Amino acid sequence: MTKESKEAPQEGGETEVWGYAEVAQEIGVAVGTVRYYWSQKRHLLPDPDVTLSGKPGWYPATVKDWKIKRPGQGFRTDLQDQDS
């Protein structure tokens, strides 16, 4: 794949780039779910690190870091303490 990067990787930085399939596998959802998130609900995914042939691409570290911080199923922001 040709890499059309928003930014060139930093020296010693990531070189592997994940597409929809790899992101889906990492977070345990179907590939179609990740595609839907990207096309309709972009706020549910981290910003892509690069663009590959017009499609978003993420470094594995970006996805893994986001996955750790990702709210679980049933997470309700309306119940969060406003003082926290």
C-alpha positions in Angstrom: 0.0 0.0 0.0 1.1 3.5 -0.7 1.4 5.6 2.4 -0.1 9.1 2.2 0.8 10.3 5.6 -0.5 13.3 7.5 2.8 13.3 9.2 5.9 11.3 8.5 6.7 8.8 11.3 9.3 10.1 13.8 12.7 8.5 13.8 12.3 5.2 15.7 8.5 5.6 15.4 5.8 3.2 14.2 6.1 1.7 10.7 3.2 -0.8 10.9 -0.2 0.6 10.0 -3.5 -1.0 10.8 -6.6 -0.8 8.7 -10.2 -1.6 9.5 -9.6 -5.4 9.9 -6.7 -5.1 12.4 -8.6 -2.5 14.5 -11.7 -4.7 14.5 -9.6 -7.7 15.6 -7.9 -5.7 18.4 -11.2 -4.4 19.8 -13.2 -7.5 19.2 -15.8 -6.3 16.8 -16.7 -7.1 13.2 -14.8 -5.3 10.4 -18.2 -3.8 9.3 -18.6 -2.2 12.7 -15.3 -0.4 12.4 -16.2 0.8 8.9 -19.5 2.0 10.2 -17.8 3.8 13.1 -15.5 5.6 10.6 -18.3 6.5 8.1 -21.0 7.5 10.6 -19.6 7.8 14.1 -16.0 9.0 13.8 -16.0 10.2 17.4 -16.0 6.5 18.3 -12.5 5.9 16.9 -9.2 7.7 17.5 -8.0 10.1 14.8 -6.1 8.2 12.1 -2.3 8.5 12.1 -2.0 8.2 8.3 -4.2 8.0 5.2 -3.6 4.9 3.0 -5.2 5.1 -0.5 -7.8 7.5 0.9 -8.6 5.3 3.9 -7.7 5.8 7.5 -4.7 4.0 9.1 -3.7 3.7 12.7 -0.4 2.8 14.3 -0.9 -0.2 16.6 0.2 1.8 19.7 -2.6 4.4 18.9 -5.3 1.7 18.8 -4.0 -0.1 21.9 -3.8 3.2 23.9 -7.3 4.2 22.8 -8.6 0.7 23.6 -7.5 1.0 27.2 -9.3 4.3 27.6 -12.4 3.3 25.6 -15.6 3.2 27.7 -17.2 -0.2 27.9 -20.6 -1.3 26.8 -23.4 0.5 28.7 -21.1 3.4 29.8 -23.3 6.4 30.7 -21.7 9.8 30.7 -24.9 11.3 32.1 -24.2 9.5 35.4 -20.7 10.9 35.9 -20.0 13.1 38.8 -19.6 16.7 37.5 -17.0 17.6 40.2 -14.6 14.9 39.1 
